C-alpha cells in the first residue's frame, strides 16, 4: 500500500496517497470538467459587471437622437424628444431599442412580433403593435418539412416554445436582427457576451467564494492543537480550558480558575484574512476582458478615466466603434422589415450627441486657426448644436451686436493704446483672440478688425 501523503480528518482519520486515484473522489474532483457554465443570459441576471457593460451599450443606443420621415426625407413626423405621432403611437421605440441591443449583445439576436394587417405576401400594410419576444423561446426553423426551409435553404418559419407548447410563426411576422458572424450563413451569430463567458464565470465565482467564506464564518480563527505525544487531559481540565478560551476571546482578565500550562498544547491560526479572499489582479483582468469584448471602454463603466482627455477619447471611441455600427444594424432591420412598408423611415443622428458635437467643434476651431478664418457659418454652427437655422433678420441682429463690440474696442484703443484690455460681450473667444493677435503683430486698425476671421 502506498505511503500516505496526507491525512483526511473526519469521523476517523484516513491516510491517502497522491498515487491512489481515490484521492480524486475524496475532493470530488474525479471527472470534473473545468468549463464555464455561465451562459450569457445567466450572466445578465447573476453577474453585475457583465450586466453593467450590456446596460451601457443598450442605453447608449436607446438614447441616440433620431428622426422618422414619412415619404420624402424633408417630411419629419417624429424626432427624439417628441411624443410619437398618432399614427406611430403603437411603437415604443426607446423600449424596443434598449431590449434589442441588450439581446444582440447577450444572445446575438433580437425578436419582436409585428401586429396588424398583412397582405398575401406577408408584408405588413397596417401596424398596431410590436410585441417583444424572449430570445430564449424562439429560433429559426431549419428542420425539413412543411415549415422547413425553401428550395434555396432559407428558413421560412420560426419555432417558438412556451409552456411546453410549440408554435410555428411565419418569418414575415417577426422583426428580427442578427449579430453578423463569419461562421453563420443565416440566423443568429455568436454574441459578444459569448466570448466573455469564462470571465463572467470568474467574477461570479470570486464573489460566490468570498460570500461563502463570510457566511460560513471561516475567516481566520485560532484553534488549540495537542501534540500526539501529549498526556490526555482529564475532563475537569478540558472544561477549565474551554472556559479560559472563551474568556480569552472575550478579553476578560485572568482568574484563579485559569488552567495551568499544559505540555504539548499549542495555538494555531487557520482560515484567511478578509484581504486574502479577494484578488485585485484577477478581478481587474476579468473586468477588462469583458468590457473589451463588449466594446465598452473600461472608464465608461467605472467612471475612473485618468483625466478629461482620456474620458473624451474613450467616449468617442465607444460612439464610433460600438454605438454607431450597432445603430445602423438596428435601423436597417427596423426600416426594411417594419417601417418602410408603412411609408416611414428611421434615421439615427449620432452627430447630434454631445460628444460628437464637441469633437466636430474642435475640428472646426483647429481648421479655423490654420486658414485664418471660420469654417462654419452661423446656421452650420446652430445645426451642429441641434438648433433650427436662423432667419436673415436674426443673422443681421447677431452681426449688429458684434459691431457694437468692435466700435467699443476701437474707441478704447484710441484712448488707452493698443495694449488696452477689453472683454467683448458678443464676439466669440476665437474672434477676440484673432483681434488680439493682430493688435500684437502691429496690423493697421482697419486690418485688425477686418474679415475673414468672422462674418459680421
Secondary structure, 3 states (H helix, E strand, C coil): CCCCCEEEECCCEEEECCCCCHHHHHCCCCCCCCCCCCCHHHHHHHCHHHHHHHHHHHHHHHCCCEEEEECCCCCEEEECCCCCCHHHCCCCHHHHHHHHHHHHHHHCEEEEEEEEEECCCCCEEEEEEEEEECHHHEEECCCCCCCCCCCCCCCCEEEEEECCEEEEEEHHHEEEEECCCCCCCCCCCCCCHHHHHHHHHHHHHHHHHHHHHHHHCCECEEEEEECCCCCCCCHHHHHHHHHHHHHHHHCCCCCCCCCCCCCCEEEEEECECHHHHCCHHHHHHHHHHHHHHCCCCHHHHHCCCCCHHHHHHHHHHHHHHHHHHHHHHHHHHHHHHHHHHHCEEEEECHHHCHHHHHHHHHHHHHHHHHHCCCCCCHHHHHHHCCCCCCCHHHHHHHHHHHHHHHHHHHHHHHHHCCCCCCCCCCCCHHHHHHHHHHHHCCCCHHHHCCCCCCCC
